[in-house]
Amino acid sequence: MNIRSITAPNPGPFTLDGTRTYLLDDHAVIDPGPAIDSHIDAIRAAMPNLRTIFITHRHADHAPAAIPLKRATNAQIVAPRGVLDETDRIVNDGDVVDALEVIATPGHTSEHVCFLTNDGDLFTGDTILGFGTTAIFPPDGNMADYLRSLHKLRARNPKRIHPAHGPTRDDAVALIDEYIAHRLERERQVLDALARGATTISDMRTLIYPDLDERLHRAAEVQLRAHLIKLQDEGRVPLAFGSWD
């Protein structure tokens, strides 16, 4: 399979250098990206025989360009339930479409899926990035689900990871191991902050991220809340600690 990519002009703190739309041979794309005219034009120019549009999840930097592409090319949209009303084929875990296996990977969002080729190329959407870490925003984002999804992908022993943000990684298993280790270390830090007397999410953020840029405080606190919800559900943090506002 010939794999190329086009990066949308939407760089930012969560999109990194922009959303990568993957081009598979001459007939399929994965994560068409935001509805930016120049990006849609670039996809159409690169894929004159487009037949299938795969989408990993519903976020605005991944899915919206599917609609104008479908209208312009009559390509079918393939996505999990809840992404777009115009989806032609709703896929579930274990389905295979155009030699791509669908792997359900809830965590970043509840409906998120990844796509795996027979050659070990894994298209991870926002479940794994080319660098940095994935944001988990409760209540739809779920840290326990996310860790289970990482272990699920690890068990498939992929060779390469093609993330929606950041570069392709040839160290797929090692990168997944890093992601798992990072989340477990953050979990340990949350428990340590509680033991040190943190009583608010702000207290916890100060202890765990003492030098964090103020612009990132809110995002860090949401990630800590996601870890706390997991720990509370597991009975490792008393519910009496409250909502962590």
C-alpha positions as CSV (number, residue, x, y, z in Angstrom):
1,M,0.0,0.0,0.0
2,N,1.3,3.4,-1.0
3,I,0.9,5.8,2.0
4,R,1.2,9.6,1.7
5,S,-0.1,12.5,3.8
6,I,-1.2,16.1,3.4
7,T,-1.1,18.3,6.5
8,A,-4.0,20.8,6.9
9,P,-3.1,24.4,7.6
10,N,-4.6,24.3,11.2
11,P,-1.6,24.2,13.6
12,G,-2.2,24.7,17.3
13,P,-1.6,23.5,20.8
14,F,-3.7,20.4,20.3
15,T,-3.2,19.9,16.6
16,L,0.6,20.4,16.7
17,D,1.7,21.1,13.1
18,G,-1.9,20.5,11.8
19,T,-4.1,17.5,11.0
20,R,-2.6,14.9,8.8
21,T,-4.8,13.4,6.1
22,Y,-3.5,10.1,4.9
23,L,-3.8,9.1,1.3
24,L,-3.9,5.4,0.6
25,D,-3.0,4.4,-2.9
26,D,-5.2,6.4,-5.3
27,H,-8.6,5.7,-3.8
28,A,-8.9,6.3,0.0
29,V,-8.1,8.9,2.7
30,I,-8.1,8.7,6.4
31,D,-9.2,11.7,8.5
32,P,-10.0,14.3,5.8
33,G,-9.6,17.0,8.3
34,P,-11.2,20.4,8.8
35,A,-13.3,22.0,6.1
36,I,-10.6,24.4,4.9
37,D,-10.9,25.0,1.1
38,S,-7.2,24.9,0.4
39,H,-6.9,21.5,2.2
40,I,-9.9,20.1,0.4
41,D,-8.5,21.2,-2.9
42,A,-5.2,19.6,-2.1
43,I,-6.8,16.3,-1.3
44,R,-8.9,16.4,-4.5
45,A,-5.8,17.2,-6.6
46,A,-3.8,14.3,-5.0
47,M,-6.7,11.8,-5.2
48,P,-8.6,12.1,-8.4
49,N,-10.0,8.6,-8.0
50,L,-11.1,9.0,-4.4
51,R,-13.7,6.3,-3.5
52,T,-13.5,5.9,0.3
53,I,-13.2,8.4,3.2
54,F,-12.3,6.9,6.6
55,I,-12.7,8.9,9.8
56,T,-11.3,8.0,13.2
57,H,-13.6,10.2,15.3
58,R,-15.9,13.2,15.3
59,H,-13.7,16.1,16.2
60,A,-13.8,19.2,14.0
61,D,-10.2,18.9,13.0
62,H,-10.8,15.4,11.6
63,A,-14.2,14.9,10.1
64,P,-15.8,18.0,8.5
65,A,-13.9,17.9,5.2
66,A,-15.6,14.5,4.5
67,I,-18.8,16.3,3.5
68,P,-17.5,18.5,0.7
69,L,-15.3,15.7,-0.5
70,K,-18.2,13.3,-0.7
71,R,-20.3,15.8,-2.6
72,A,-17.5,16.5,-5.1
73,T,-16.4,12.9,-5.7
74,N,-19.3,10.7,-4.6
75,A,-16.9,8.8,-2.3
76,Q,-18.4,6.8,0.6
77,I,-17.8,7.9,4.2
78,V,-16.8,5.1,6.6
79,A,-16.8,6.0,10.3
80,P,-17.9,4.8,13.7
81,R,-21.4,5.7,14.9
82,G,-21.8,9.3,16.0
83,V,-19.3,11.0,13.7
84,L,-21.4,12.3,10.8
85,D,-25.1,11.9,9.9
86,E,-23.9,11.5,6.3
87,T,-21.9,8.3,7.0
88,D,-22.4,5.7,4.4
89,R,-21.0,2.8,6.4
90,I,-20.9,2.7,10.2
91,V,-18.1,0.4,11.4
92,N,-17.5,-1.4,14.6
93,D,-14.5,-3.2,16.2
94,G,-13.2,-6.0,14.0
95,D,-14.8,-4.9,10.7
96,V,-12.5,-4.9,7.7
97,V,-13.0,-2.3,4.9
98,D,-10.7,-2.0,1.9
99,A,-8.1,-4.1,3.7
100,L,-8.2,-1.9,6.8
101,E,-9.1,-3.5,10.1
102,V,-11.2,-1.4,12.4
103,I,-10.0,-1.3,16.0
104,A,-12.3,0.4,18.6
105,T,-10.1,2.6,20.8
106,P,-12.4,4.7,23.1
107,G,-10.7,7.1,25.4
108,H,-10.0,10.3,23.6
109,T,-13.6,10.1,22.5
110,S,-16.1,7.4,23.2
111,E,-16.4,6.4,19.5
112,H,-12.8,6.7,18.4
113,V,-11.4,3.9,16.2
114,C,-8.0,3.2,14.7
115,F,-7.3,1.5,11.4
116,L,-4.6,-1.3,10.9
117,T,-3.2,-2.7,7.6
118,N,-2.0,-6.2,7.1
119,D,1.6,-4.8,6.9
120,G,1.4,-3.4,10.4
121,D,0.7,0.3,9.5
122,L,-1.5,1.7,12.3
123,F,-3.5,4.9,11.8
124,T,-4.1,6.2,15.3
125,G,-6.1,9.4,14.9
126,D,-5.8,11.1,18.2
127,T,-5.2,8.0,20.3
128,I,-1.4,8.3,19.8
129,L,0.4,11.4,18.4
130,G,3.7,11.6,16.7
131,F,5.0,13.5,19.7
132,G,3.6,14.8,22.9
133,T,0.5,13.2,24.6
134,T,-3.1,12.9,23.9
135,A,-5.7,15.0,25.7
136,I,-8.5,13.2,27.6
137,F,-11.5,15.5,28.3
138,P,-14.2,14.0,30.6
139,P,-17.0,13.1,30.5
140,D,-16.8,11.8,27.0
141,G,-13.1,11.2,27.3
142,N,-12.3,8.4,29.7
143,M,-8.9,7.6,31.1
144,A,-9.6,4.0,32.0
145,D,-10.9,3.3,28.5
146,Y,-7.9,5.1,27.1
147,L,-5.4,2.9,28.9
148,R,-7.3,-0.2,27.8
149,S,-7.2,1.0,24.2
150,L,-3.4,1.5,24.5
151,H,-2.9,-2.0,25.7
152,K,-5.2,-3.3,23.0
153,L,-3.1,-1.6,20.3
154,R,0.1,-2.8,22.0
155,A,-1.1,-6.4,21.7
156,R,-1.5,-6.1,17.9
157,N,2.3,-5.4,17.6
158,P,2.1,-2.8,14.9
159,K,5.2,-1.8,13.0
160,R,4.5,1.9,12.2
161,I,2.2,4.5,13.7
162,H,0.7,7.1,11.4
163,P,-0.8,9.7,13.8
164,A,-3.3,12.5,12.9
165,H,-0.8,15.0,14.4
166,G,2.9,14.8,14.2
167,P,5.3,12.6,12.2
168,T,5.0,8.9,11.3
169,R,6.8,6.7,13.9
170,D,8.7,3.5,13.0
171,D,9.0,2.6,16.7
172,A,5.3,1.7,17.1
173,V,5.5,-0.7,20.1
174,A,8.1,1.4,21.9
175,L,6.0,4.5,21.5
176,I,2.9,2.7,22.8
177,D,4.9,1.6,25.8
178,E,6.0,5.2,26.4
179,Y,2.3,6.3,26.3
180,I,1.3,3.7,28.8
181,A,4.2,4.5,31.1
182,H,3.5,8.2,30.9
183,R,-0.1,7.7,32.0
184,L,0.8,5.4,34.9
185,E,3.5,7.8,36.1
186,R,0.9,10.7,36.0
187,E,-1.4,8.4,38.0
188,R,1.3,7.8,40.6
189,Q,1.9,11.6,40.8
190,V,-1.8,12.2,41.4
191,L,-1.8,9.7,44.3
192,D,1.4,11.3,45.6
193,A,-0.2,14.8,45.5
194,L,-3.1,13.5,47.5
195,A,-0.8,12.1,50.1
196,R,1.0,15.4,50.3
197,G,-2.3,17.2,51.2
198,A,-3.8,18.4,47.9
199,T,-7.4,19.2,48.4
200,T,-8.3,20.9,45.1
201,I,-7.4,20.3,41.4
202,S,-5.5,23.5,41.4
203,D,-3.4,22.3,44.4
204,M,-2.7,19.1,42.5
205,R,-1.7,20.9,39.3
206,T,0.7,23.2,41.3
207,L,2.4,20.1,42.8
208,I,2.6,18.1,39.6
209,Y,3.3,20.9,37.1
210,P,5.2,23.5,39.2
211,D,6.6,25.4,36.1
212,L,3.8,25.0,33.7
213,D,2.9,27.9,31.4
214,E,-0.2,29.7,32.8
215,R,-1.9,29.3,29.4
216,L,-1.9,25.5,29.9
217,H,-3.2,25.4,33.4
218,R,-6.8,24.6,32.5
219,A,-5.8,21.8,30.1
220,A,-3.5,20.3,32.7
221,E,-6.3,20.4,35.3
222,V,-8.7,18.6,33.0
223,Q,-6.2,15.8,32.5
224,L,-5.7,15.5,36.2
225,R,-9.5,15.3,36.6
226,A,-9.6,12.5,34.1
227,H,-7.0,10.5,36.2
228,L,-9.0,11.2,39.4
229,I,-12.2,9.9,37.9
230,K,-10.5,6.7,36.9
231,L,-9.0,6.3,40.4
232,Q,-12.3,7.0,42.1
233,D,-14.1,4.5,39.9
234,E,-11.4,2.0,40.9
235,G,-11.9,2.8,44.6
236,R,-8.4,4.1,44.9
237,V,-9.5,7.6,45.8
238,P,-12.4,8.2,48.1
239,L,-15.5,9.7,46.6
240,A,-15.6,12.0,49.5
241,F,-12.9,14.1,47.8
242,G,-15.7,15.6,45.8
243,S,-15.9,17.0,42.3
244,W,-12.4,18.5,42.1
245,D,-13.4,21.9,41.0
